Amino acid sequence: MEQFANAKETCQNQMEAGNNKEFNPGLGPVVAGVLLTQDLSSTIQAYQQYLAVSITRRFTLDELTAEVMTLNQLSGKPCAMLAGESGREWLLIIEATDAIKRDSLRTHGWMAQEILVQDVDTLVAGLENSPFDVLRPPADLDVSDRIRASQVRGPAGEILYLTQVKGEVPPFELPSCQARVDHLFIPVLSTPDRDGSLAEYEALAAQQGLRFDTRISVVNQAIGLPMQQKHPVATLQLRGKALIEMDSIEAAVAPPPGLCSGTVAILFQAQGKPPANAKKLTLGPFAGNIMHAFRGRAGEISGLLYSS
């Protein structure tokens, strides 16, 4: 939510002008982020020790789920599902020892996972000397003093936005927190084409998004841009008080070829009739669901889960 600074009036005007229809999007909530790591055990241990999550199940990734996610090379790899203290699963970690490191603040694809937390100051204070590198300290956002956030880099190179929501922040529909570290509610995409990416997800959600320009401090800091520099941004409200955020970073480039560590995919619950080429999963954490996945305009992988 750091990216929403100074954009409140723009968002409210667009919401009123273009989103008067009944809110009933065909996409959401976010089911899970998919994280690739070179070392499953150490990554799990870091999340357990510092982010108050626990393993709900361990397994090997079955061939069909890997195929549907367009990640065939991960078939048979060890995995774990993690959940916060509320019991809600939100992170699938897969071990890929040969994964290439990717700096998602500088490359296109899924850039960050925004995680709902109860007390961001206390949580970040506990990350000292941990595998989580604090990139930006906790701060209230310009858009509202009801949102306070910090950005960190995790043990697999993933970027997490740790966000505390202290009340309603119209026009956005944001969740309330039920655990110290609750769940993923906003996946953040770095795209070379904000409008093109937004159109892809608007079509899936049957819902209009918002466009505005604003600063992205953690990116400006990482790339060495002026801290007040603005970037084209879009947001799309989903079911379940979730959103997708799409950031167009002119200085970002395509990721290196091959399998990269960090956030490799985001999985969403989807409504309606699944595509003809969707597959019903019989094994793994999503068994019983019908799944379809695609690569978006930024090269990102999005998985859609339909109830059977």
N, C-alpha and C positions, 0 to 999 in steps of 0.2 A: 504493500500500500504506500510505500515511500513515493512512488511515482505519481500519486494523486495530488501531491502538493500543488497549490495554486490553481487547481483545475475545478474546484467545486462549482463555481458559477457556470462554467462551460458545460459541465456534466448535467447540472440541474436543468439548464435550458434545453439541452438535447433530449433529455429524458421526457420533459414535458411536451416537446414538439413532435418527437418521433416515436414515442412508446406509450401511447394512450390506450392501446389495445390491452385486453386482459393478459396478465402475466402468466404464461403457461408454456415455458420453453420445453423443447424436446430433448434437452441435454442437461445432465447433472443429476445428482451431485457428483463431485470428484470421488472416485473409488480409491485410487492409490497412485502414488508416484512409483516409478520403477527405477531403481538405482543399481548401477553396475559398479562393482568394486573388485579390486585385485585381491583383496583378502577379506573374505566373508566374516571370519571369526572376530578379527580386530574391529571391523566396522560395526558389527552387532554390539560388541562390548562397549564401544564408544557411545552408541545411542542409548544403551541400557544405563550406563553409568552417569551420563550427563544430560540426557533428554527425557528421562523418566518414562521410557517405553519398555515393553517386554515382548518376547517372542510368543506369538500365538500358535505358530506351526513351522516346522522345518520339513523340506521335501526336495526332490530334484525336479527340475522343470521338464514337464512332459513334452514330447515331440509336437503334438498338435498345438498346444498353447504357444510354444516357441515359433511354430510356423505361422500361426495367425498373427502374431505380433511382428512378423517379418524379421524375426531374430532367430532364424533356424540354427545358427551356430551355437546358440545357448542351450539347445536341447541336451538334457542330462546333467546340466550344471546344478550345483547345490544352491538352495535358496532359503529364504526365511521371510515370513510375514511378521510385521511389527505393529503394535497397537499402543495407544496411550492408556492411562489408568481408567479411562471411561470404558475401555474395551473395544473402541472403534479402531479397526485396522486402517492404516493409511500409507504404509510403506512396504513395498516388495523389494528385497535386496537379493541380487543375483551375483554370484561370484564368476568373474571372468579374468583369470590371472594374466591373460595376454592383452587386456584392454589398454588402449592408448589414453594417456591423460589429455583432457580437454579443458581449456579455460572458458567456461560458458559465459563469462562477462565480456569476452572478446569475440565469440563465435556465434553463428546462428544455430537455432534449435531451442530446446527447452533450457531456459536460462536459470530459473530458480523455482523452488517450491516455497510458497508462503504458508507458514504453519501457525495456527491459532494457539496462543499460549496464555497462561493465567497471569503471570507476573514477569514481564520481560526483564526488568532490572535485576531481580533476584536470580533469574535463570542465567542471564549473561554474566553476572558476577561469579557464578559457579563454573564458568567455562575457562577461567584462568588456568594455564598450564594443562589444557586439555587438547584433544585432537581437533577441536573446533576453533578456527581462527576468527576472531571478531574483526570484521572489516569496518563496520560503522557502529558506534556505541548506541544504546537506546536513546531515542529522542521522540518527542511529540511531533506529529506531522502538522504542516501548515494547514492542511485541509480541515483538520479537526483535532482538538486536544483530547478527543475520545479514542484516538488511535496512537499507540506508541510502539515503535518497532526498532529492531536491530538486524543487521545483516551479517551472516557468518559463512565461512567456508568449512565444509565438513571433511571427514577423513578420506572420502573418495573423490575429493575435488568439487563436490556438489555445493551449490549456493542455496542457503536457507534464509528466508526472511522470517524472523521470529516476531510475531505481531500480537499485541495485546489490544483487544477491542473493549473499550470501557462503557460503551453505550451505542445507541442508534446513530448512524451516520448517513442520513438521506443524501442522495438518491440511492445509495448502495444498500443492498440487503445483506447484512453480515451476521454471522452466527454468534451465539454466546458460548463461552468456554465452560467445559465440564471437567477439565483435568489440567494438571500443571503444563503438560504439552498435549494438546487435544488432537488435531487432525489437519491435514492439508486441505485448504479451502480456496487457494488461488494459485494455479500453475502460471508461471510467467514465461512467455515466449519471446525470444529475440528473432526478429524477422527482417529480411531485406525489403519487405513489401507489406507495410501495415494494413493498407486497405485490402489487398489481396488476401492476406491471412484472415482478416476480420470477416470478409465475405464468405470464406470457407466455413467458418464456425457459425456465422449467422445462419447459413443455409441448414446446418445440422440442428441448430437450436430453434429455428423458426422464430428468432427474436432479434431485434435491432440492438446493435452495440453503440458505444459512445466513442468519439474521436476527440483528441485534444493534444496539445503539445505541453510538455512539462519537463523539468529537470529530473535526472536519475543520478543521484549523488554517488551511489556505490559504483556505478558504471563510469561516471566521469572521473572518479578517484582512481579506478583500476586502469583506465586507458590513458590517463594524464590529460584529460580535457578540462577546460574551465569549469569550475564547480557549478556555475549558474547556467551552463549550456543546457538548452532544452532539446527534447527529442519527440518525434511523433509517437503517440501512445494511443491504444484503444483498449476498451474493456467491454466484456460481454457478460451480463448477468445470467446465471444458470439456476436450475432448481437447487433446492437444498442449501440456500444462502451461500452459494459458491460463485466464483467468477473465473473467467480467463482474462489474463492481461497480455497484450501484445505490444512489444516495444520495438521500434525501428531505430537501430543504432548504426549510423552511417559508417562508423569506423570498424564495425564488426565484419568478420569474414566467414567464409564457409569453414566448417569443422574439418579436421584432418580425415582422410579416408580410413575406413575400418571401424572396428568396434571401439567406442570411447567410454571411459569411466564417467561417473556422474549420473545425472538424471537423463535416462535414455528414452523414456516413454511416460505418458500420463494416461491413466485409464478413467473413463467416465461411464456413468450409468446413462443409458439412452432410452428414449421412449419410442413408441410406434413400431412399425414393421421393420425388421432387420433386412439389410441387403441380401440379394440372392446368394452371394458368395460367402456370407457369414457361416461360421461353423459352430455347432453345439459342442461345448467342452465336456468331457467325461472324467477328466482327471485334473488334479491341481487345485489351487485355492478358489478358482472360479467355476468349478465343475457344476453343471446344471444350467449355466448361462449360455446364451448364444453370443458369439464374439466376432467382431469385425474390426480390423485395424487398417490405418492408412498413413502414408507419409504426406505431411502438409507442405505448403509452399516454402517453409523454412527448413525442410528436411526432417522435421520432427515426427516422431511416431505417436499417434493417438489411437488408443484402443477404446472401442465402444462395446459395452456390455448390455445385452437385452435379456430381459427375463423370458424364460421359455414357457 
